[in-house]
């Protein structure tokens, strides 16, 4: 029996920490495993972690140019199929629909191939119908695979919606696999986080910062109006010039805009803050029925979390350290009352889930 696992992930893996965590977790479960990753060229500023027993192949690039994009699809699919055959892969984990084609071809050649499909995001039926002809073709191939191979969504709400969208699926074929950060974050950092010694509430936001889909203005107005009591630090890897200018226009000493840092260095920084922010407005089902990765990342570093009431799935977690607010009417005093600067206990939320797919 082959001890190799292939990971198909068309989009740049460095932008998707759950994939990198998956690799580390898979090797932790079985250090003798051989991991072969198929992805695209890393055009980001993020460095690639040093994965033991792992080979990474990169074919094509992410591009807004249609010719380059479709050339990359072709190159990625062709080379993946060839190398899957050469390496005699028997176990394949596919992330997202864009990566599905090589797995579909391989499953036609080898009926006994073992596989799993994981979805980072939920794509609604209207979104599928509005997609390109290429994506619609992939969705059809994906449905064929889903009738035979197990898949996973990141939370129970997404699983139930997915089952409604695809009535041909059996519930037991759809697993729930939360996108958790490495356990070392809590073990090495979160459990040792100390209380702040002053009255300042230190807020932090990590990730893309977008005025259209997030409560950016509402947050900045609130911090600016309460700058004696609040400090906001933003680490963003995706910040448009317009949004950056908008932030700087506040000229507020309590609002800090910093360069992004490597994902695996985040715990060293996050433990210096009190509250991690989730800013989604809930404009899309993908946001409403999600538990953003940063929720568990903040919790794992000992932070408490503020989230808007429209994020139904996150609210349903019913975790004491997750504080539900209406970002359109933030109130400092109510925040102070609901938030206590006490270290989180791991018993308050589950960190036992692993993004690792065991092949029987």
C-alpha positions as CSV (number, residue, x, y, z in Angstrom):
1,X,0.0,0.0,0.0
2,X,1.4,3.4,-1.0
3,X,2.2,5.8,1.9
4,X,1.7,8.8,-0.3
5,X,-1.0,11.4,-0.2
6,X,-1.5,14.0,-3.0
7,X,-3.0,17.4,-2.2
8,X,-4.7,19.2,-5.1
9,X,-5.0,22.9,-4.4
10,X,-5.1,25.2,-7.4
11,X,-5.0,28.4,-5.5
12,X,-1.7,29.4,-3.8
13,X,-1.4,27.3,-0.7
14,X,0.5,30.1,1.2
15,X,-2.8,32.1,1.2
16,X,-4.7,29.2,2.8
17,X,-3.3,28.4,6.3
18,X,-5.8,25.5,6.7
19,X,-4.0,23.7,3.9
20,X,-0.6,24.2,5.5
21,X,-2.0,23.1,8.8
22,X,-3.4,20.0,7.1
23,X,0.1,19.1,5.9
24,X,1.6,19.5,9.3
25,X,-1.2,17.6,11.0
26,X,-1.1,14.7,8.5
27,X,2.7,14.3,9.2
28,X,2.1,14.6,12.9
29,X,-0.4,11.7,12.7
30,X,2.1,9.7,10.7
31,X,5.6,11.0,10.2
32,X,6.4,8.4,7.6
33,X,3.8,9.7,5.1
34,X,4.9,11.3,1.9
35,X,3.0,14.4,0.9
36,X,2.9,15.6,-2.7
37,X,1.3,19.0,-3.2
38,X,0.0,20.4,-6.5
39,X,-0.6,24.2,-6.5
40,X,0.2,27.4,-8.4
41,X,3.2,29.7,-8.3
42,X,3.6,31.6,-5.0
43,X,3.3,35.3,-6.1
44,X,2.6,36.5,-2.5
45,X,4.9,37.9,0.1
46,X,4.4,34.9,2.3
47,X,7.2,32.4,2.7
48,X,6.6,28.7,2.3
49,X,6.9,26.7,5.5
50,X,9.5,23.9,5.6
51,X,7.4,20.8,5.4
52,X,9.1,17.5,6.1
53,X,8.6,14.6,3.7
54,X,6.8,17.0,1.3
55,X,7.2,17.8,-2.4
56,X,5.5,20.8,-3.8
57,X,4.8,21.1,-7.5
58,X,3.7,24.5,-8.9
59,X,2.0,24.8,-12.3
60,X,0.5,28.1,-13.6
61,X,-0.2,31.4,-11.9
62,X,-3.2,33.1,-10.5
63,X,-4.0,35.9,-13.0
64,X,-6.9,38.3,-13.8
65,X,-5.9,38.0,-17.5
66,X,-8.3,35.4,-19.0
67,X,-5.7,34.0,-21.4
68,X,-3.1,33.5,-18.7
69,X,-5.8,32.1,-16.3
70,X,-7.1,29.5,-18.7
71,X,-3.6,28.6,-19.8
72,X,-2.8,28.0,-16.1
73,X,-5.9,25.8,-15.7
74,X,-4.8,23.7,-18.6
75,X,-1.2,23.4,-17.5
76,X,-2.1,22.6,-13.9
77,X,-4.6,19.9,-14.9
78,X,-2.3,18.3,-17.4
79,X,0.7,18.2,-15.2
80,X,-1.2,17.0,-12.1
81,X,-2.6,14.0,-14.1
82,X,0.8,13.1,-15.4
83,X,2.5,13.3,-12.0
84,X,-0.3,11.5,-10.2
85,X,0.2,8.6,-12.6
86,X,4.0,8.7,-12.3
87,X,3.9,8.7,-8.5
88,X,1.2,6.0,-8.4
89,X,-0.9,7.9,-5.9
90,X,-3.6,6.0,-4.2
91,X,-4.9,8.7,-1.8
92,X,-5.9,12.2,-2.9
93,X,-7.3,15.2,-0.9
94,X,-8.8,17.9,-3.1
95,X,-9.4,21.4,-1.9
96,X,-12.2,23.4,-3.7
97,X,-13.8,22.9,-7.1
98,X,-11.0,24.5,-9.1
99,X,-8.8,21.6,-8.2
100,X,-11.2,18.8,-9.1
101,X,-10.5,17.9,-12.7
102,X,-7.3,15.8,-12.2
103,X,-9.0,13.8,-9.4
104,X,-12.0,13.2,-11.7
105,X,-9.7,11.9,-14.5
106,X,-7.7,9.8,-12.1
107,X,-10.8,8.3,-10.6
108,X,-11.9,7.1,-14.1
109,X,-8.5,5.4,-14.6
110,X,-8.4,3.8,-11.1
111,X,-11.7,2.9,-9.6
112,X,-10.1,2.0,-6.2
113,X,-8.5,5.4,-5.6
114,X,-9.3,6.8,-2.2
115,X,-10.1,10.5,-2.0
116,X,-11.7,13.3,0.0
117,X,-13.0,16.8,-1.1
118,X,-12.8,19.7,1.3
119,X,-14.5,23.0,0.8
120,X,-13.0,26.1,2.3
121,X,-16.1,28.1,1.4
122,X,-19.7,27.6,0.7
123,X,-20.9,28.5,-2.8
124,X,-24.6,29.0,-3.1
125,X,-26.7,27.7,-6.1
126,X,-27.2,31.2,-7.5
127,X,-23.5,31.8,-7.4
128,X,-22.9,28.5,-9.2
129,X,-25.4,29.5,-11.9
130,X,-23.7,32.8,-12.4
131,X,-20.2,31.3,-12.7
132,X,-18.2,30.8,-15.9
133,X,-18.9,27.9,-18.3
134,X,-15.6,26.3,-17.1
135,X,-16.7,26.4,-13.5
136,X,-20.1,25.0,-14.4
137,X,-18.4,22.1,-16.1
138,X,-16.3,21.5,-12.9
139,X,-19.4,21.6,-10.7
140,X,-20.9,18.8,-12.8
141,X,-17.8,16.7,-12.5
142,X,-17.7,17.5,-8.8
143,X,-21.2,16.2,-8.4
144,X,-20.2,12.9,-10.0
145,X,-17.4,12.5,-7.5
146,X,-19.5,13.5,-4.5
147,X,-21.7,10.5,-5.2
148,X,-18.8,8.2,-4.5
149,X,-16.3,10.1,-2.3
150,X,-16.7,11.8,1.1
151,X,-16.4,15.5,1.4
152,X,-16.3,18.1,4.2
153,X,-17.6,21.5,5.1
154,X,-16.2,23.7,7.8
155,X,-19.3,23.8,10.1
156,X,-22.6,22.1,10.6
157,X,-24.7,24.9,9.1
158,X,-22.8,24.7,5.9
159,X,-23.1,21.0,5.9
160,X,-26.9,21.2,6.2
161,X,-27.2,23.8,3.4
162,X,-24.9,21.7,1.2
163,X,-27.2,18.7,1.8
164,X,-30.2,20.7,0.8
165,X,-28.5,21.9,-2.3
166,X,-27.5,18.4,-3.2
167,X,-30.3,16.0,-2.2
168,X,-28.5,13.1,-3.8
169,X,-25.9,13.2,-1.0
170,X,-26.1,11.1,2.1
171,X,-25.4,12.9,5.4
172,X,-22.7,10.5,6.5
173,X,-20.7,11.3,3.3
174,X,-20.4,15.0,4.4
175,X,-18.2,15.6,7.3
176,X,-17.6,18.7,9.4
177,X,-14.0,19.8,9.6
178,X,-13.4,23.2,11.2
179,X,-10.4,25.2,10.0
180,X,-8.4,25.1,13.2
181,X,-5.0,26.6,13.8
182,X,-2.1,24.4,15.1
183,X,-2.6,23.2,18.6
184,X,0.8,24.7,19.4
185,X,-0.7,28.1,19.3
186,X,-2.6,27.5,22.6
187,X,0.1,25.2,24.0
188,X,2.9,27.6,23.5
189,X,1.2,31.0,23.7
190,X,-2.5,31.2,24.4
191,X,-2.5,29.5,27.8
192,X,0.3,31.8,29.0
193,X,-1.4,35.0,28.0
194,X,-1.5,37.6,30.8
195,X,-4.1,40.1,31.7
196,X,-3.5,43.7,30.7
197,X,-2.4,45.8,33.6
198,X,-4.1,49.1,32.5
199,X,-7.5,50.2,31.4
200,X,-6.8,50.3,27.7
201,X,-8.6,47.8,25.6
202,X,-6.3,46.6,22.8
203,X,-8.1,45.6,19.7
204,X,-6.5,43.7,16.8
205,X,-7.6,42.8,13.3
206,X,-5.8,40.4,11.0
207,X,-6.6,39.8,7.4
208,X,-8.1,41.5,4.3
209,X,-9.6,44.9,5.1
210,X,-12.5,45.8,2.8
211,X,-15.0,48.7,3.2
212,X,-17.6,47.0,1.1
213,X,-18.0,43.7,3.0
214,X,-16.7,44.7,6.4
215,X,-17.6,47.2,9.2
216,X,-14.5,49.3,8.5
217,X,-16.0,52.8,8.9
218,X,-18.1,51.8,11.9
219,X,-15.0,50.4,13.7
220,X,-12.7,53.3,12.9
221,X,-15.4,55.9,14.0
222,X,-15.8,54.0,17.3
223,X,-12.1,53.8,18.0
224,X,-11.5,57.4,17.0
225,X,-14.3,58.6,19.4
226,X,-12.9,56.6,22.3
227,X,-9.2,56.9,21.6
228,X,-8.3,57.3,25.3
229,X,-9.7,53.9,26.1
230,X,-9.2,51.9,22.8
231,X,-6.2,51.0,20.7
232,X,-6.6,49.3,17.3
233,X,-3.9,47.5,15.4
234,X,-4.5,46.3,11.9
235,X,-2.3,43.6,10.2
236,X,-3.5,43.4,6.6
237,X,-2.1,41.6,3.6
238,X,-4.9,42.8,1.3
239,X,-5.5,46.6,1.6
240,X,-6.5,48.7,-1.4
241,X,-5.1,52.2,-1.8
242,X,-8.6,53.7,-1.2
243,X,-9.1,51.8,2.0
244,X,-5.5,52.7,3.2
245,X,-6.1,56.4,2.5
246,X,-9.4,56.1,4.3
247,X,-7.7,54.8,7.4
248,X,-4.9,57.3,7.4
249,X,-7.3,60.2,7.0
250,X,-8.4,59.6,10.6
251,X,-5.0,60.7,11.8
252,X,-5.7,58.9,15.1
253,X,-2.9,57.9,17.4
254,X,-4.9,54.9,18.6
255,X,-5.2,53.4,15.1
256,X,-2.1,51.6,13.9
257,X,-1.8,50.1,10.4
258,X,1.1,47.6,10.2
259,X,2.6,45.3,7.6
260,X,1.3,41.7,7.5
261,X,3.4,39.1,9.3
262,X,3.9,35.4,8.5
263,X,1.0,33.2,9.6
264,X,3.1,31.1,11.9
265,X,4.5,34.2,13.7
266,X,1.0,35.5,14.5
267,X,0.8,34.0,18.0
268,X,3.8,36.0,19.1
269,X,2.0,39.2,18.2
270,X,-1.6,38.3,19.1
271,X,-0.9,37.6,22.7
272,X,-0.2,41.3,23.2
273,X,-3.9,42.2,22.5
274,X,-7.1,41.7,24.4
275,X,-9.7,41.4,21.7
276,X,-9.6,40.0,18.1
277,X,-12.1,41.5,15.7
278,X,-14.3,39.8,13.0
279,X,-15.7,42.5,10.8
280,X,-17.9,40.8,8.2
281,X,-21.2,42.5,7.6
282,X,-22.9,39.2,6.6
283,X,-23.7,40.3,3.1
284,X,-23.3,36.8,1.7
285,X,-24.4,33.3,2.8
286,X,-20.7,32.3,2.8
287,X,-20.2,34.9,5.6
288,X,-23.5,34.4,7.5
289,X,-22.9,30.6,7.7
290,X,-19.3,30.6,8.6
291,X,-16.9,30.5,11.5
292,X,-14.0,32.6,10.1
293,X,-10.6,31.1,10.6
294,X,-9.6,34.1,12.6
295,X,-12.2,33.3,15.3
296,X,-10.3,30.1,16.3
297,X,-7.0,31.8,15.8
298,X,-7.8,34.6,18.2
299,X,-9.2,32.1,20.8
300,X,-6.1,29.9,20.5
301,X,-3.9,32.9,21.3
302,X,-5.9,33.7,24.5
303,X,-7.9,36.6,23.0
304,X,-11.6,37.3,23.3
305,X,-13.5,38.0,20.1
306,X,-16.1,40.5,18.9
307,X,-18.4,39.4,16.0
308,X,-21.5,40.9,14.5
309,X,-24.9,39.5,15.2
310,X,-25.5,38.7,11.6
311,X,-22.9,35.9,11.5
312,X,-25.3,33.3,12.6
313,X,-23.1,30.2,12.7
314,X,-20.4,32.0,14.8
315,X,-23.0,33.3,17.2
316,X,-24.4,29.7,17.6
317,X,-21.1,28.5,18.9
318,X,-22.2,30.1,22.2
319,X,-18.7,30.5,23.5
320,X,-18.3,32.8,26.4
321,X,-15.3,34.6,25.0
322,X,-17.2,35.4,21.7
323,X,-19.0,38.7,22.2
324,X,-21.9,39.4,19.8
325,X,-22.5,43.0,18.9
326,X,-24.2,45.3,16.4
327,X,-21.3,47.0,14.7
328,X,-23.6,49.8,13.6
329,X,-24.2,50.9,17.2
330,X,-21.1,50.0,19.2
331,X,-21.1,51.1,22.8
332,X,-17.9,51.3,24.9
333,X,-19.5,50.8,28.3
334,X,-21.5,47.7,27.2
335,X,-18.3,46.3,25.7
336,X,-16.4,46.9,29.0
337,X,-19.2,45.2,30.9
338,X,-19.3,42.1,28.7
339,X,-15.6,41.7,28.3
340,X,-13.3,40.6,31.2
341,X,-9.6,40.4,30.7
342,X,-9.3,36.8,31.9
343,X,-7.4,34.2,30.0
344,X,-9.5,31.7,28.0
345,X,-9.7,28.2,29.3
346,X,-9.4,25.5,26.6
347,X,-12.4,23.7,28.0
348,X,-14.6,26.5,26.8
349,X,-14.2,25.6,23.2
350,X,-13.1,22.5,21.2
351,X,-9.7,22.3,19.8
352,X,-9.9,18.6,19.3
353,X,-11.0,18.8,15.7
354,X,-8.3,18.1,13.2
355,X,-8.2,19.0,9.5
356,X,-6.8,15.5,8.8
357,X,-8.6,13.0,6.6
358,X,-7.8,9.4,7.6
359,X,-8.1,6.9,4.8
360,X,-9.4,3.6,6.0
